[in-house]
Amino acid sequence: MPTEANLTGHVRIQAHTDDLETARKYYQDALGLELVEVFDPDHCMMLHLTGNTYIEIVHDPAKAGGAEMAVQVESIEEAHRRFRGGVDGDPYSTAWGDRQLQATDPAGNRITFFEKVH
C-alpha cells in the first residue's frame, strides 16, 4: 500500500465527452476553470478545479457522460457564486445535513459540490 511519502497529492478526475470544444467552453466559460494543458487538441485537455485537483477531459464518445465527481468546498454559497454560469440550480440541503450544488456538463458528466455542515 502506498504511503503518504510517495504520493504527490495531485488528483486528476477523468471525464469523457463526445465534443471536446463544447466541453472546453463549458468548463472554461460557464464554470470559469483555468485550462492548464492541452495534451492533444483532438483528444485530451486538463483544467484546474481547485487546490490540487484537476479535471482531465478526454474525447471518447463511447464513454461520454459517465463521470460522477464530488468536491468538498468550504462555502457552498461561494461555490454557487463562482460557478453560477454552469450549475443546475440553487444550493440545497441533504437529509444528512450537507449543503450541495450540482453541475452537469454538456456530455452529462456531473459534479456535486458539497459543504459539510456541523
C-alpha positions as CSV (number, residue, x, y, z in Angstrom):
1,M,0.0,0.0,0.0
2,P,1.4,3.4,-0.9
3,T,2.4,5.7,1.9
4,E,1.9,9.4,2.1
5,A,5.6,9.9,1.4
6,N,5.4,8.6,-2.1
7,L,2.2,10.3,-3.2
8,T,2.3,13.7,-4.8
9,G,-1.2,14.7,-3.8
10,H,-2.0,15.8,-7.4
11,V,-5.5,14.4,-8.2
12,R,-6.9,14.1,-11.8
13,I,-10.5,13.3,-12.3
14,Q,-11.2,12.0,-15.8
15,A,-14.4,12.8,-17.6
16,H,-15.3,11.7,-21.2
17,T,-17.0,13.8,-23.8
18,D,-18.3,13.5,-27.4
19,D,-17.4,17.1,-28.2
20,L,-14.1,18.4,-26.8
21,E,-14.7,22.0,-27.9
22,T,-18.1,22.2,-26.3
23,A,-16.7,20.7,-23.1
24,R,-13.8,23.2,-23.1
25,K,-16.3,26.1,-23.5
26,Y,-18.4,24.8,-20.6
27,Y,-15.6,24.3,-18.2
28,Q,-13.8,27.5,-19.1
29,D,-16.6,29.9,-19.8
30,A,-19.5,28.6,-17.7
31,L,-17.5,27.3,-14.7
32,G,-14.6,29.6,-15.0
33,L,-11.9,26.9,-14.7
34,E,-8.4,27.5,-15.9
35,L,-7.2,25.5,-18.9
36,V,-3.9,24.1,-17.7
37,E,-2.7,21.9,-20.6
38,V,-3.9,20.5,-23.9
39,F,-2.3,17.1,-24.4
40,D,-3.8,16.7,-27.9
41,P,-6.2,19.3,-29.3
42,D,-8.4,16.5,-30.7
43,H,-8.3,14.2,-27.7
44,C,-7.5,15.5,-24.2
45,M,-7.1,18.6,-22.1
46,M,-6.7,19.3,-18.4
47,L,-8.4,22.1,-16.4
48,H,-7.7,23.2,-12.8
49,L,-10.7,22.6,-10.5
50,T,-9.4,23.6,-7.0
51,G,-6.3,23.1,-4.9
52,N,-4.5,20.1,-6.2
53,T,-7.5,18.7,-8.1
54,Y,-7.8,18.8,-11.9
55,I,-10.4,17.6,-14.4
56,E,-9.0,15.8,-17.4
57,I,-11.5,15.9,-20.3
58,V,-11.0,13.1,-22.9
59,H,-12.7,12.9,-26.3
60,D,-14.3,9.4,-26.2
61,P,-17.9,9.4,-27.4
62,A,-18.4,5.8,-26.3
63,K,-17.8,6.7,-22.6
64,A,-19.3,10.3,-22.7
65,G,-21.3,11.3,-19.7
66,G,-20.4,8.7,-17.2
67,A,-18.4,10.6,-14.6
68,E,-19.7,11.5,-11.2
69,M,-17.5,13.8,-9.2
70,A,-17.9,15.1,-5.6
71,V,-15.9,18.1,-4.4
72,Q,-15.9,19.4,-0.9
73,V,-15.9,23.2,-0.6
74,E,-15.6,25.5,2.4
75,S,-18.7,27.5,1.4
76,I,-21.5,26.3,-0.9
77,E,-22.7,29.9,-1.3
78,E,-19.2,30.9,-2.5
79,A,-19.2,27.9,-4.9
80,H,-22.6,28.9,-6.2
81,R,-21.3,32.5,-6.9
82,R,-18.1,31.2,-8.5
83,F,-19.7,28.5,-10.7
84,R,-23.1,30.3,-11.3
85,G,-22.9,30.1,-15.1
86,G,-22.6,26.3,-15.1
87,V,-24.7,25.0,-12.2
88,D,-28.1,23.2,-12.4
89,G,-29.9,25.4,-9.8
90,D,-29.5,26.7,-6.3
91,P,-27.8,25.0,-3.3
92,Y,-29.9,22.6,-1.3
93,S,-29.7,20.7,2.0
94,T,-29.5,17.0,2.1
95,A,-31.2,14.6,4.5
96,W,-27.8,14.1,6.3
97,G,-27.3,17.8,6.7
98,D,-24.8,18.7,4.0
99,R,-25.4,21.6,1.6
100,Q,-25.0,20.7,-2.1
101,L,-24.9,22.1,-5.5
102,Q,-25.0,20.2,-8.8
103,A,-23.3,21.0,-12.2
104,T,-23.8,18.9,-15.3
105,D,-21.6,19.3,-18.3
106,P,-23.0,19.1,-21.9
107,A,-22.0,15.4,-22.1
108,G,-23.8,14.5,-18.9
109,N,-20.8,14.3,-16.5
110,R,-21.9,15.5,-13.1
111,I,-20.1,17.4,-10.4
112,T,-21.5,17.7,-6.9
113,F,-20.1,20.5,-4.8
114,F,-20.8,19.9,-1.1
115,E,-20.3,21.7,2.2
116,K,-20.2,19.7,5.4
117,V,-22.4,21.4,7.9
118,H,-21.7,20.5,11.5
